[in-house]
Amino acid sequence: MDNGSLPEISFRAATAEDIDALRRFEQCIVNAERAFDPTLIPGPFQYHDIEKMLLADHARFIVVQRGNQLVGCGFARIDDAKAHLSHAKQAYLGLMYLDPQYRGQSVNAGIVERLKQWCRGKGVMELRLELYSDNLAAVKAYEKSGFSKHIIEMRLRLDDVG
């Protein structure tokens, strides 16, 4: 298929000018995750303090751009690991979003690869992320990027059982 004069996809570090798009992506994630999590509060909310993270040395946002339009993002945030783990630091990947028309084309893998490179440059070799186990498309996508299932979090709502 000839895409004519359509601009190619590019990746770059996010800037403060990208905050509106990052907030929009975050709400798209919130809305998509409602299907997997009945405990989410109604209405819009924020998972992350994006403005603070954009200024932090221990976090890196990558955005995906096509022409002058942002179509996706993701971040890595370096955290102290729990004392009982064999590594001192680990990176948490979050706000991984891609507009639906760009999914299934390895664009998310491009975000993950750039975040991996940034983490390596910071000396962090352990990456973690969270996703809903029923979100099979996401599980498959991250497995393609080298992630493996690690911990299962379970829940029980006591007013739902006898």
Contacts in CASP RR format, 6 or more apart in sequence:
PFRMAT RR
TARGET T0000
AUTHOR 0000-0000-0000
METHOD contacts of the structure
MODEL  1
MDNGSLPEISFRAATAEDIDALRRFEQCIVNAERAFDPTLIPGPFQYHDI
EKMLLADHARFIVVQRGNQLVGCGFARIDDAKAHLSHAKQAYLGLMYLDP
QYRGQSVNAGIVERLKQWCRGKGVMELRLELYSDNLAAVKAYEKSGFSKH
IIEMRLRLDDVG
6 66 0 8 1.000
7 66 0 8 1.000
7 67 0 8 1.000
8 66 0 8 1.000
9 64 0 8 1.000
9 65 0 8 1.000
9 66 0 8 1.000
9 71 0 8 1.000
9 102 0 8 1.000
9 107 0 8 1.000
10 64 0 8 1.000
10 65 0 8 1.000
10 66 0 8 1.000
10 67 0 8 1.000
11 62 0 8 1.000
11 63 0 8 1.000
11 64 0 8 1.000
11 65 0 8 1.000
11 110 0 8 1.000
11 111 0 8 1.000
11 114 0 8 1.000
12 62 0 8 1.000
12 63 0 8 1.000
12 65 0 8 1.000
13 60 0 8 1.000
13 61 0 8 1.000
13 62 0 8 1.000
13 63 0 8 1.000
14 22 0 8 1.000
14 54 0 8 1.000
14 61 0 8 1.000
14 62 0 8 1.000
14 63 0 8 1.000
14 73 0 8 1.000
14 75 0 8 1.000
15 54 0 8 1.000
16 51 0 8 1.000
16 54 0 8 1.000
18 61 0 8 1.000
18 63 0 8 1.000
18 70 0 8 1.000
18 73 0 8 1.000
19 50 0 8 1.000
19 51 0 8 1.000
19 54 0 8 1.000
21 63 0 8 1.000
21 70 0 8 1.000
21 73 0 8 1.000
22 50 0 8 1.000
22 61 0 8 1.000
22 63 0 8 1.000
22 73 0 8 1.000
22 95 0 8 1.000
23 46 0 8 1.000
23 50 0 8 1.000
25 70 0 8 1.000
25 72 0 8 1.000
25 73 0 8 1.000
25 95 0 8 1.000
25 97 0 8 1.000
26 46 0 8 1.000
26 47 0 8 1.000
26 48 0 8 1.000
26 50 0 8 1.000
26 95 0 8 1.000
26 97 0 8 1.000
27 44 0 8 1.000
28 97 0 8 1.000
29 47 0 8 1.000
29 95 0 8 1.000
29 96 0 8 1.000
29 97 0 8 1.000
30 40 0 8 1.000
30 44 0 8 1.000
30 45 0 8 1.000
30 47 0 8 1.000
33 40 0 8 1.000
33 132 0 8 1.000
34 40 0 8 1.000
36 132 0 8 1.000
36 134 0 8 1.000
36 135 0 8 1.000
37 132 0 8 1.000
39 155 0 8 1.000
39 157 0 8 1.000
47 95 0 8 1.000
48 75 0 8 1.000
48 94 0 8 1.000
48 95 0 8 1.000
50 61 0 8 1.000
50 95 0 8 1.000
53 59 0 8 1.000
53 61 0 8 1.000
53 75 0 8 1.000
53 77 0 8 1.000
54 61 0 8 1.000
56 77 0 8 1.000
58 77 0 8 1.000
58 78 0 8 1.000
58 79 0 8 1.000
59 75 0 8 1.000
59 76 0 8 1.000
59 77 0 8 1.000
59 78 0 8 1.000
60 75 0 8 1.000
60 76 0 8 1.000
60 115 0 8 1.000
60 118 0 8 1.000
61 73 0 8 1.000
61 74 0 8 1.000
61 75 0 8 1.000
61 95 0 8 1.000
62 73 0 8 1.000
62 74 0 8 1.000
62 75 0 8 1.000
62 111 0 8 1.000
62 114 0 8 1.000
62 115 0 8 1.000
62 118 0 8 1.000
63 70 0 8 1.000
63 72 0 8 1.000
63 73 0 8 1.000
63 74 0 8 1.000
64 70 0 8 1.000
64 71 0 8 1.000
64 72 0 8 1.000
64 73 0 8 1.000
64 98 0 8 1.000
64 102 0 8 1.000
64 107 0 8 1.000
64 111 0 8 1.000
65 71 0 8 1.000
66 102 0 8 1.000
71 98 0 8 1.000
71 99 0 8 1.000
71 102 0 8 1.000
71 107 0 8 1.000
72 97 0 8 1.000
72 98 0 8 1.000
72 99 0 8 1.000
72 102 0 8 1.000
72 107 0 8 1.000
72 111 0 8 1.000
73 95 0 8 1.000
73 96 0 8 1.000
73 97 0 8 1.000
73 111 0 8 1.000
74 93 0 8 1.000
74 94 0 8 1.000
74 95 0 8 1.000
74 96 0 8 1.000
74 97 0 8 1.000
74 111 0 8 1.000
74 115 0 8 1.000
75 93 0 8 1.000
75 94 0 8 1.000
75 95 0 8 1.000
75 115 0 8 1.000
76 91 0 8 1.000
76 92 0 8 1.000
76 93 0 8 1.000
76 94 0 8 1.000
76 115 0 8 1.000
76 118 0 8 1.000
76 119 0 8 1.000
76 127 0 8 1.000
77 91 0 8 1.000
77 92 0 8 1.000
77 94 0 8 1.000
78 89 0 8 1.000
78 90 0 8 1.000
78 91 0 8 1.000
78 119 0 8 1.000
78 122 0 8 1.000
78 124 0 8 1.000
79 89 0 8 1.000
79 90 0 8 1.000
79 91 0 8 1.000
79 92 0 8 1.000
80 88 0 8 1.000
80 89 0 8 1.000
81 87 0 8 1.000
81 88 0 8 1.000
81 89 0 8 1.000
81 90 0 8 1.000
81 126 0 8 1.000
85 126 0 8 1.000
87 125 0 8 1.000
87 126 0 8 1.000
89 123 0 8 1.000
89 124 0 8 1.000
89 126 0 8 1.000
90 124 0 8 1.000
90 126 0 8 1.000
90 127 0 8 1.000
90 128 0 8 1.000
91 115 0 8 1.000
91 119 0 8 1.000
91 122 0 8 1.000
91 124 0 8 1.000
91 126 0 8 1.000
91 127 0 8 1.000
91 128 0 8 1.000
92 127 0 8 1.000
92 128 0 8 1.000
92 129 0 8 1.000
93 112 0 8 1.000
93 115 0 8 1.000
93 127 0 8 1.000
93 128 0 8 1.000
93 129 0 8 1.000
94 129 0 8 1.000
94 130 0 8 1.000
96 108 0 8 1.000
96 111 0 8 1.000
96 112 0 8 1.000
96 129 0 8 1.000
98 107 0 8 1.000
98 108 0 8 1.000
98 111 0 8 1.000
103 137 0 8 1.000
104 141 0 8 1.000
108 141 0 8 1.000
108 145 0 8 1.000
109 141 0 8 1.000
109 144 0 8 1.000
109 145 0 8 1.000
112 142 0 8 1.000
112 145 0 8 1.000
113 145 0 8 1.000
115 127 0 8 1.000
116 127 0 8 1.000
119 125 0 8 1.000
119 127 0 8 1.000
127 147 0 8 1.000
128 150 0 8 1.000
129 142 0 8 1.000
129 147 0 8 1.000
131 138 0 8 1.000
131 139 0 8 1.000
131 142 0 8 1.000
132 138 0 8 1.000
133 139 0 8 1.000
133 152 0 8 1.000
139 149 0 8 1.000
END
